[in-house]
Structures are given as structure tokens and as C-alpha cells.
Amino acid sequence: MLHAAHASRYHWIRAGTRVNAARGEWQCSRVYAVLGRPEPALHHARRCLELCESVVDDLDEFDLPFAYEALARAYAVAGDEEQARHWIARARAAGEAISDEDDRVLLEADLETIGT
């Protein structure tokens, strides 16, 4: 799972856009969080947010809220409940702008799985 996430990220960085790279960083962060590895999960979540902020006009509506979700999850894995709650709140607030109901539901469902 970890190698597949990194391989996917590598290929998207080579063949895709910065938005694709941000999504690859999100994927790596998620895998590290699932594996209980807070330091690399935070690294990739921060990188995801940096990339999203650098191409804000090119993002889909769900990209920035999911960058916040990645940070919330990574902080939760790190045991920092205050930061996790902060990023959950930011993800929810940003998620209100998602017009596609399926994407909003997916974001909320993912946020509900973050243990704080």
C-alpha cells in the first residue's frame, strides 16, 4: 500500500499537474496515517496543503477541504487532539462550499473516522 501510494505520487508528479501532485501527497499522508506513522503523515499532509494553496484557482472544490482533512487525520495519529479538532473544523467549513453532494458526504464520512 505504501509503495503503491508513493509510486502513484511519483507518476502524477511526472505526468500531471500540481493539483495531481497535491492529491498524490494526500494519498501518501492517508496511507501513513492508516499505518500509524504520524511524522510522514504530517509531512505529506503539509505538502498537500502547500500545493493546494499554490494552485488555488485550479483546484476542484474538494481539494482544499481534503487537504485540511489530511492534516486533521495526521495530527490525530500524532496524538495532538487540539490540532486535529482545529483542522476538522477548517475542513468542515471549507466543505460547505462543495456543491457536489457526493463529495460533501465523502468528506463528512472521512472526518467522522478521525479519532479525537
C-alpha positions as CSV (number, residue, x, y, z in Angstrom):
1,M,0.0,0.0,0.0
2,L,2.8,2.4,0.9
3,H,4.9,1.7,-2.1
4,A,1.8,1.9,-4.4
5,A,1.0,5.4,-2.9
6,H,4.5,6.7,-3.5
7,A,4.6,5.2,-7.0
8,S,1.3,6.8,-7.8
9,R,2.5,10.2,-6.5
10,Y,5.7,9.9,-8.4
11,H,3.9,9.3,-11.7
12,W,1.4,12.1,-11.1
13,I,4.2,14.5,-10.4
14,R,5.9,13.5,-13.7
15,A,2.8,13.4,-15.9
16,G,0.2,15.5,-14.1
17,T,-0.4,19.0,-12.7
18,R,0.3,20.5,-9.3
19,V,-3.2,19.6,-8.4
20,N,-2.5,15.9,-9.2
21,A,0.7,16.2,-7.1
22,A,-1.4,17.6,-4.2
23,R,-3.7,14.6,-4.5
24,G,-0.7,12.3,-4.5
25,E,0.5,13.9,-1.3
26,W,-2.9,13.5,0.2
27,Q,-2.8,9.8,-0.7
28,C,0.6,9.3,0.9
29,S,-0.5,11.1,4.0
30,R,-3.6,8.9,4.3
31,V,-1.5,5.7,4.0
32,Y,0.9,6.8,6.6
33,A,-1.9,7.7,8.9
34,V,-3.5,4.3,8.4
35,L,-0.2,2.8,9.3
36,G,0.1,4.9,12.4
37,R,3.1,6.9,11.2
38,P,2.4,10.5,12.3
39,E,5.7,12.1,11.2
40,P,5.5,11.2,7.5
41,A,1.7,11.6,7.6
42,L,2.1,15.2,8.7
43,H,4.9,15.8,6.2
44,H,2.7,14.7,3.2
45,A,-0.4,16.5,4.6
46,R,1.6,19.7,4.9
47,R,2.9,19.3,1.4
48,C,-0.6,18.6,0.1
49,L,-1.8,21.9,1.7
50,E,1.2,23.8,0.3
51,L,0.5,22.6,-3.2
52,C,-3.2,23.3,-2.9
53,E,-2.5,26.9,-1.7
54,S,-0.1,27.4,-4.6
55,V,-2.7,26.5,-7.3
56,V,-5.9,27.6,-5.6
57,D,-7.5,28.7,-8.8
58,D,-7.1,25.3,-10.5
59,L,-8.4,23.2,-7.6
60,D,-11.7,21.3,-7.6
61,E,-14.0,22.2,-4.7
62,F,-13.0,19.2,-2.7
63,D,-9.2,19.5,-2.8
64,L,-8.7,22.1,-0.1
65,P,-11.1,20.6,2.4
66,F,-9.4,17.2,1.9
67,A,-6.0,18.8,2.5
68,Y,-7.4,20.0,5.8
69,E,-8.8,16.5,6.4
70,A,-5.3,15.1,5.9
71,L,-3.8,17.4,8.4
72,A,-6.6,16.6,10.9
73,R,-6.0,12.9,10.5
74,A,-2.2,13.2,10.7
75,Y,-2.5,15.3,13.9
76,A,-4.9,12.8,15.4
77,V,-2.4,10.0,14.7
78,A,0.3,12.1,16.3
79,G,-1.9,12.4,19.4
80,D,-2.4,16.2,19.1
81,E,-6.2,16.4,19.6
82,E,-6.3,20.2,19.7
83,Q,-4.7,20.5,16.2
84,A,-6.8,17.6,14.9
85,R,-10.0,19.4,16.0
86,H,-8.8,22.7,14.5
87,W,-8.2,21.1,11.1
88,I,-11.5,19.1,11.3
89,A,-13.3,22.5,11.8
90,R,-11.5,24.0,8.9
91,A,-12.3,21.0,6.7
92,R,-16.0,21.2,7.6
93,A,-16.1,25.0,7.0
94,A,-14.3,24.6,3.6
95,G,-16.5,21.7,2.8
96,E,-19.6,23.8,2.9
97,A,-18.5,25.2,-0.5
98,I,-18.5,21.8,-2.1
99,S,-21.5,21.8,-4.5
100,D,-21.4,18.1,-5.3
101,E,-23.4,16.3,-2.6
102,D,-21.4,13.0,-3.0
103,D,-18.2,14.8,-2.5
104,R,-19.6,16.6,0.6
105,V,-20.9,13.3,2.0
106,L,-17.5,11.7,1.4
107,L,-15.7,14.5,3.2
108,E,-18.0,14.3,6.2
109,A,-17.7,10.5,6.3
110,D,-13.9,10.7,6.3
111,L,-13.9,13.4,9.0
112,E,-16.1,11.1,11.2
113,T,-13.4,8.4,11.1
114,I,-10.8,10.7,12.7
115,G,-10.4,9.8,16.3
116,T,-10.1,12.9,18.6
